[in-house]
Amino acid sequence: MILRKKIILISYTLLCIAGCQKNIVERNAMEISVENLKNNQIHKIVKENEIATIIDKINSSKKEFLIFKPDVKLVFTYSNGNKKIVLVKKNMLKIDGISYINKSDKDYPPFNF
């Protein structure tokens, strides 16, 4: 009986850990540098609504094992000086060595180079 309760408790804990996904990118970014890795063009995004749209799209992505060569590098700059790098190819992302995919939008990311 005690063993059964322990198994149920451990299973519940693992489900909670796996099911609870935090934000991939924090929402308080001040600026996003967008670099096209094919031609080294760099654009800066500073408008709050554009930054929020990009962050929402990234945060709606799901973890998935992917191997890809990125086309775009996003560098998120925060008010405390911290930076976060996101590598992008179409709807595939790599952040801190973890790959994600966004299946909600075919025109992802919203950058025109």
MODELLER restraints for C-alpha pairs under 7 A, 6 or more apart:
rsr = mdl.restraints
at = mdl.atoms
rsr.add(forms.Gaussian(group=physical.xy_distance, feature=features.Distance(at['CA:23:A'], at['CA:59:A']), mean=5.59, stdev=0.5))
rsr.add(forms.Gaussian(group=physical.xy_distance, feature=features.Distance(at['CA:24:A'], at['CA:58:A']), mean=6.95, stdev=0.5))
rsr.add(forms.Gaussian(group=physical.xy_distance, feature=features.Distance(at['CA:24:A'], at['CA:59:A']), mean=5.29, stdev=0.5))
rsr.add(forms.Gaussian(group=physical.xy_distance, feature=features.Distance(at['CA:25:A'], at['CA:55:A']), mean=6.45, stdev=0.5))
rsr.add(forms.Gaussian(group=physical.xy_distance, feature=features.Distance(at['CA:25:A'], at['CA:59:A']), mean=6.45, stdev=0.5))
rsr.add(forms.Gaussian(group=physical.xy_distance, feature=features.Distance(at['CA:27:A'], at['CA:52:A']), mean=6.99, stdev=0.5))
rsr.add(forms.Gaussian(group=physical.xy_distance, feature=features.Distance(at['CA:27:A'], at['CA:55:A']), mean=6.53, stdev=0.5))
rsr.add(forms.Gaussian(group=physical.xy_distance, feature=features.Distance(at['CA:28:A'], at['CA:78:A']), mean=6.59, stdev=0.5))
rsr.add(forms.Gaussian(group=physical.xy_distance, feature=features.Distance(at['CA:29:A'], at['CA:76:A']), mean=6.02, stdev=0.5))
rsr.add(forms.Gaussian(group=physical.xy_distance, feature=features.Distance(at['CA:29:A'], at['CA:77:A']), mean=5.64, stdev=0.5))
rsr.add(forms.Gaussian(group=physical.xy_distance, feature=features.Distance(at['CA:29:A'], at['CA:78:A']), mean=4.63, stdev=0.5))
rsr.add(forms.Gaussian(group=physical.xy_distance, feature=features.Distance(at['CA:30:A'], at['CA:46:A']), mean=6.53, stdev=0.5))
rsr.add(forms.Gaussian(group=physical.xy_distance, feature=features.Distance(at['CA:30:A'], at['CA:77:A']), mean=5.83, stdev=0.5))
rsr.add(forms.Gaussian(group=physical.xy_distance, feature=features.Distance(at['CA:30:A'], at['CA:78:A']), mean=5.33, stdev=0.5))
rsr.add(forms.Gaussian(group=physical.xy_distance, feature=features.Distance(at['CA:30:A'], at['CA:79:A']), mean=6.29, stdev=0.5))
rsr.add(forms.Gaussian(group=physical.xy_distance, feature=features.Distance(at['CA:31:A'], at['CA:44:A']), mean=6.88, stdev=0.5))
rsr.add(forms.Gaussian(group=physical.xy_distance, feature=features.Distance(at['CA:31:A'], at['CA:45:A']), mean=5.70, stdev=0.5))
rsr.add(forms.Gaussian(group=physical.xy_distance, feature=features.Distance(at['CA:31:A'], at['CA:46:A']), mean=4.85, stdev=0.5))
rsr.add(forms.Gaussian(group=physical.xy_distance, feature=features.Distance(at['CA:31:A'], at['CA:76:A']), mean=5.97, stdev=0.5))
rsr.add(forms.Gaussian(group=physical.xy_distance, feature=features.Distance(at['CA:31:A'], at['CA:77:A']), mean=5.26, stdev=0.5))
rsr.add(forms.Gaussian(group=physical.xy_distance, feature=features.Distance(at['CA:32:A'], at['CA:44:A']), mean=5.75, stdev=0.5))
rsr.add(forms.Gaussian(group=physical.xy_distance, feature=features.Distance(at['CA:32:A'], at['CA:45:A']), mean=5.05, stdev=0.5))
rsr.add(forms.Gaussian(group=physical.xy_distance, feature=features.Distance(at['CA:32:A'], at['CA:46:A']), mean=6.69, stdev=0.5))
rsr.add(forms.Gaussian(group=physical.xy_distance, feature=features.Distance(at['CA:32:A'], at['CA:74:A']), mean=6.39, stdev=0.5))
rsr.add(forms.Gaussian(group=physical.xy_distance, feature=features.Distance(at['CA:32:A'], at['CA:75:A']), mean=5.48, stdev=0.5))
rsr.add(forms.Gaussian(group=physical.xy_distance, feature=features.Distance(at['CA:32:A'], at['CA:76:A']), mean=4.63, stdev=0.5))
rsr.add(forms.Gaussian(group=physical.xy_distance, feature=features.Distance(at['CA:32:A'], at['CA:77:A']), mean=6.25, stdev=0.5))
rsr.add(forms.Gaussian(group=physical.xy_distance, feature=features.Distance(at['CA:33:A'], at['CA:42:A']), mean=6.68, stdev=0.5))
rsr.add(forms.Gaussian(group=physical.xy_distance, feature=features.Distance(at['CA:33:A'], at['CA:43:A']), mean=5.78, stdev=0.5))
rsr.add(forms.Gaussian(group=physical.xy_distance, feature=features.Distance(at['CA:33:A'], at['CA:44:A']), mean=4.55, stdev=0.5))
rsr.add(forms.Gaussian(group=physical.xy_distance, feature=features.Distance(at['CA:33:A'], at['CA:45:A']), mean=6.32, stdev=0.5))
rsr.add(forms.Gaussian(group=physical.xy_distance, feature=features.Distance(at['CA:33:A'], at['CA:74:A']), mean=5.61, stdev=0.5))
rsr.add(forms.Gaussian(group=physical.xy_distance, feature=features.Distance(at['CA:33:A'], at['CA:75:A']), mean=5.03, stdev=0.5))
rsr.add(forms.Gaussian(group=physical.xy_distance, feature=features.Distance(at['CA:33:A'], at['CA:76:A']), mean=6.65, stdev=0.5))
rsr.add(forms.Gaussian(group=physical.xy_distance, feature=features.Distance(at['CA:34:A'], at['CA:42:A']), mean=5.50, stdev=0.5))
rsr.add(forms.Gaussian(group=physical.xy_distance, feature=features.Distance(at['CA:34:A'], at['CA:43:A']), mean=5.09, stdev=0.5))
rsr.add(forms.Gaussian(group=physical.xy_distance, feature=features.Distance(at['CA:34:A'], at['CA:44:A']), mean=6.15, stdev=0.5))
rsr.add(forms.Gaussian(group=physical.xy_distance, feature=features.Distance(at['CA:34:A'], at['CA:72:A']), mean=6.83, stdev=0.5))
rsr.add(forms.Gaussian(group=physical.xy_distance, feature=features.Distance(at['CA:34:A'], at['CA:73:A']), mean=5.89, stdev=0.5))
rsr.add(forms.Gaussian(group=physical.xy_distance, feature=features.Distance(at['CA:34:A'], at['CA:74:A']), mean=4.77, stdev=0.5))
rsr.add(forms.Gaussian(group=physical.xy_distance, feature=features.Distance(at['CA:34:A'], at['CA:75:A']), mean=6.68, stdev=0.5))
rsr.add(forms.Gaussian(group=physical.xy_distance, feature=features.Distance(at['CA:35:A'], at['CA:41:A']), mean=5.60, stdev=0.5))
rsr.add(forms.Gaussian(group=physical.xy_distance, feature=features.Distance(at['CA:35:A'], at['CA:42:A']), mean=4.37, stdev=0.5))
rsr.add(forms.Gaussian(group=physical.xy_distance, feature=features.Distance(at['CA:35:A'], at['CA:43:A']), mean=6.50, stdev=0.5))
rsr.add(forms.Gaussian(group=physical.xy_distance, feature=features.Distance(at['CA:35:A'], at['CA:72:A']), mean=5.58, stdev=0.5))
rsr.add(forms.Gaussian(group=physical.xy_distance, feature=features.Distance(at['CA:35:A'], at['CA:73:A']), mean=5.11, stdev=0.5))
rsr.add(forms.Gaussian(group=physical.xy_distance, feature=features.Distance(at['CA:35:A'], at['CA:74:A']), mean=6.45, stdev=0.5))
rsr.add(forms.Gaussian(group=physical.xy_distance, feature=features.Distance(at['CA:36:A'], at['CA:42:A']), mean=6.46, stdev=0.5))
rsr.add(forms.Gaussian(group=physical.xy_distance, feature=features.Distance(at['CA:36:A'], at['CA:71:A']), mean=6.10, stdev=0.5))
rsr.add(forms.Gaussian(group=physical.xy_distance, feature=features.Distance(at['CA:36:A'], at['CA:72:A']), mean=4.71, stdev=0.5))
rsr.add(forms.Gaussian(group=physical.xy_distance, feature=features.Distance(at['CA:36:A'], at['CA:73:A']), mean=6.62, stdev=0.5))
rsr.add(forms.Gaussian(group=physical.xy_distance, feature=features.Distance(at['CA:37:A'], at['CA:71:A']), mean=5.28, stdev=0.5))
rsr.add(forms.Gaussian(group=physical.xy_distance, feature=features.Distance(at['CA:37:A'], at['CA:72:A']), mean=5.47, stdev=0.5))
rsr.add(forms.Gaussian(group=physical.xy_distance, feature=features.Distance(at['CA:37:A'], at['CA:73:A']), mean=6.83, stdev=0.5))
rsr.add(forms.Gaussian(group=physical.xy_distance, feature=features.Distance(at['CA:38:A'], at['CA:71:A']), mean=6.43, stdev=0.5))
rsr.add(forms.Gaussian(group=physical.xy_distance, feature=features.Distance(at['CA:45:A'], at['CA:51:A']), mean=6.83, stdev=0.5))
rsr.add(forms.Gaussian(group=physical.xy_distance, feature=features.Distance(at['CA:60:A'], at['CA:102:A']), mean=6.77, stdev=0.5))
rsr.add(forms.Gaussian(group=physical.xy_distance, feature=features.Distance(at['CA:61:A'], at['CA:100:A']), mean=5.87, stdev=0.5))
rsr.add(forms.Gaussian(group=physical.xy_distance, feature=features.Distance(at['CA:61:A'], at['CA:101:A']), mean=5.29, stdev=0.5))
rsr.add(forms.Gaussian(group=physical.xy_distance, feature=features.Distance(at['CA:61:A'], at['CA:102:A']), mean=4.35, stdev=0.5))
rsr.add(forms.Gaussian(group=physical.xy_distance, feature=features.Distance(at['CA:62:A'], at['CA:100:A']), mean=5.21, stdev=0.5))
rsr.add(forms.Gaussian(group=physical.xy_distance, feature=features.Distance(at['CA:62:A'], at['CA:101:A']), mean=5.50, stdev=0.5))
rsr.add(forms.Gaussian(group=physical.xy_distance, feature=features.Distance(at['CA:62:A'], at['CA:102:A']), mean=6.44, stdev=0.5))
rsr.add(forms.Gaussian(group=physical.xy_distance, feature=features.Distance(at['CA:63:A'], at['CA:99:A']), mean=5.96, stdev=0.5))
rsr.add(forms.Gaussian(group=physical.xy_distance, feature=features.Distance(at['CA:63:A'], at['CA:100:A']), mean=4.25, stdev=0.5))
rsr.add(forms.Gaussian(group=physical.xy_distance, feature=features.Distance(at['CA:63:A'], at['CA:101:A']), mean=6.43, stdev=0.5))
rsr.add(forms.Gaussian(group=physical.xy_distance, feature=features.Distance(at['CA:64:A'], at['CA:99:A']), mean=5.84, stdev=0.5))
rsr.add(forms.Gaussian(group=physical.xy_distance, feature=features.Distance(at['CA:64:A'], at['CA:100:A']), mean=5.16, stdev=0.5))
rsr.add(forms.Gaussian(group=physical.xy_distance, feature=features.Distance(at['CA:64:A'], at['CA:101:A']), mean=6.31, stdev=0.5))
rsr.add(forms.Gaussian(group=physical.xy_distance, feature=features.Distance(at['CA:65:A'], at['CA:99:A']), mean=5.89, stdev=0.5))
rsr.add(forms.Gaussian(group=physical.xy_distance, feature=features.Distance(at['CA:66:A'], at['CA:99:A']), mean=5.91, stdev=0.5))
rsr.add(forms.Gaussian(group=physical.xy_distance, feature=features.Distance(at['CA:70:A'], at['CA:87:A']), mean=5.70, stdev=0.5))
rsr.add(forms.Gaussian(group=physical.xy_distance, feature=features.Distance(at['CA:70:A'], at['CA:88:A']), mean=5.10, stdev=0.5))
rsr.add(forms.Gaussian(group=physical.xy_distance, feature=features.Distance(at['CA:70:A'], at['CA:89:A']), mean=4.76, stdev=0.5))
rsr.add(forms.Gaussian(group=physical.xy_distance, feature=features.Distance(at['CA:71:A'], at['CA:88:A']), mean=6.04, stdev=0.5))
rsr.add(forms.Gaussian(group=physical.xy_distance, feature=features.Distance(at['CA:71:A'], at['CA:89:A']), mean=5.19, stdev=0.5))
rsr.add(forms.Gaussian(group=physical.xy_distance, feature=features.Distance(at['CA:72:A'], at['CA:87:A']), mean=5.99, stdev=0.5))
rsr.add(forms.Gaussian(group=physical.xy_distance, feature=features.Distance(at['CA:72:A'], at['CA:88:A']), mean=5.06, stdev=0.5))
rsr.add(forms.Gaussian(group=physical.xy_distance, feature=features.Distance(at['CA:72:A'], at['CA:89:A']), mean=6.47, stdev=0.5))
rsr.add(forms.Gaussian(group=physical.xy_distance, feature=features.Distance(at['CA:73:A'], at['CA:85:A']), mean=6.94, stdev=0.5))
rsr.add(forms.Gaussian(group=physical.xy_distance, feature=features.Distance(at['CA:73:A'], at['CA:86:A']), mean=5.86, stdev=0.5))
rsr.add(forms.Gaussian(group=physical.xy_distance, feature=features.Distance(at['CA:73:A'], at['CA:87:A']), mean=4.69, stdev=0.5))
rsr.add(forms.Gaussian(group=physical.xy_distance, feature=features.Distance(at['CA:73:A'], at['CA:88:A']), mean=6.16, stdev=0.5))
rsr.add(forms.Gaussian(group=physical.xy_distance, feature=features.Distance(at['CA:74:A'], at['CA:85:A']), mean=5.66, stdev=0.5))
rsr.add(forms.Gaussian(group=physical.xy_distance, feature=features.Distance(at['CA:74:A'], at['CA:86:A']), mean=5.00, stdev=0.5))
rsr.add(forms.Gaussian(group=physical.xy_distance, feature=features.Distance(at['CA:74:A'], at['CA:87:A']), mean=6.30, stdev=0.5))
rsr.add(forms.Gaussian(group=physical.xy_distance, feature=features.Distance(at['CA:75:A'], at['CA:83:A']), mean=6.45, stdev=0.5))
rsr.add(forms.Gaussian(group=physical.xy_distance, feature=features.Distance(at['CA:75:A'], at['CA:84:A']), mean=5.66, stdev=0.5))
rsr.add(forms.Gaussian(group=physical.xy_distance, feature=features.Distance(at['CA:75:A'], at['CA:85:A']), mean=4.61, stdev=0.5))
rsr.add(forms.Gaussian(group=physical.xy_distance, feature=features.Distance(at['CA:75:A'], at['CA:86:A']), mean=6.46, stdev=0.5))
rsr.add(forms.Gaussian(group=physical.xy_distance, feature=features.Distance(at['CA:76:A'], at['CA:83:A']), mean=5.38, stdev=0.5))
rsr.add(forms.Gaussian(group=physical.xy_distance, feature=features.Distance(at['CA:76:A'], at['CA:84:A']), mean=5.07, stdev=0.5))
rsr.add(forms.Gaussian(group=physical.xy_distance, feature=features.Distance(at['CA:76:A'], at['CA:85:A']), mean=6.39, stdev=0.5))
rsr.add(forms.Gaussian(group=physical.xy_distance, feature=features.Distance(at['CA:77:A'], at['CA:83:A']), mean=4.68, stdev=0.5))
rsr.add(forms.Gaussian(group=physical.xy_distance, feature=features.Distance(at['CA:77:A'], at['CA:84:A']), mean=6.84, stdev=0.5))
rsr.add(forms.Gaussian(group=physical.xy_distance, feature=features.Distance(at['CA:85:A'], at['CA:95:A']), mean=6.64, stdev=0.5))
rsr.add(forms.Gaussian(group=physical.xy_distance, feature=features.Distance(at['CA:86:A'], at['CA:93:A']), mean=6.64, stdev=0.5))
rsr.add(forms.Gaussian(group=physical.xy_distance, feature=features.Distance(at['CA:86:A'], at['CA:94:A']), mean=5.87, stdev=0.5))
rsr.add(forms.Gaussian(group=physical.xy_distance, feature=features.Distance(at['CA:86:A'], at['CA:95:A']), mean=5.05, stdev=0.5))
rsr.add(forms.Gaussian(group=physical.xy_distance, feature=features.Distance(at['CA:87:A'], at['CA:93:A']), mean=5.58, stdev=0.5))
rsr.add(forms.Gaussian(group=physical.xy_distance, feature=features.Distance(at['CA:87:A'], at['CA:94:A']), mean=5.11, stdev=0.5))
rsr.add(forms.Gaussian(group=physical.xy_distance, feature=features.Distance(at['CA:87:A'], at['CA:95:A']), mean=6.66, stdev=0.5))
rsr.add(forms.Gaussian(group=physical.xy_distance, feature=features.Distance(at['CA:88:A'], at['CA:94:A']), mean=6.64, stdev=0.5))
rsr.add(forms.Gaussian(group=physical.xy_distance, feature=features.Distance(at['CA:90:A'], at['CA:108:A']), mean=5.57, stdev=0.5))
rsr.add(forms.Gaussian(group=physical.xy_distance, feature=features.Distance(at['CA:90:A'], at['CA:109:A']), mean=6.22, stdev=0.5))
rsr.add(forms.Gaussian(group=physical.xy_distance, feature=features.Distance(at['CA:91:A'], at['CA:101:A']), mean=5.73, stdev=0.5))
rsr.add(forms.Gaussian(group=physical.xy_distance, feature=features.Distance(at['CA:91:A'], at['CA:102:A']), mean=5.26, stdev=0.5))
rsr.add(forms.Gaussian(group=physical.xy_distance, feature=features.Distance(at['CA:91:A'], at['CA:108:A']), mean=5.19, stdev=0.5))
rsr.add(forms.Gaussian(group=physical.xy_distance, feature=features.Distance(at['CA:91:A'], at['CA:109:A']), mean=6.56, stdev=0.5))
rsr.add(forms.Gaussian(group=physical.xy_distance, feature=features.Distance(at['CA:92:A'], at['CA:100:A']), mean=5.86, stdev=0.5))
rsr.add(forms.Gaussian(group=physical.xy_distance, feature=features.Distance(at['CA:92:A'], at['CA:101:A']), mean=4.60, stdev=0.5))
rsr.add(forms.Gaussian(group=physical.xy_distance, feature=features.Distance(at['CA:92:A'], at['CA:102:A']), mean=6.56, stdev=0.5))
rsr.add(forms.Gaussian(group=physical.xy_distance, feature=features.Distance(at['CA:93:A'], at['CA:99:A']), mean=5.49, stdev=0.5))
rsr.add(forms.Gaussian(group=physical.xy_distance, feature=features.Distance(at['CA:93:A'], at['CA:100:A']), mean=4.99, stdev=0.5))
rsr.add(forms.Gaussian(group=physical.xy_distance, feature=features.Distance(at['CA:93:A'], at['CA:101:A']), mean=6.10, stdev=0.5))
rsr.add(forms.Gaussian(group=physical.xy_distance, feature=features.Distance(at['CA:94:A'], at['CA:100:A']), mean=6.21, stdev=0.5))
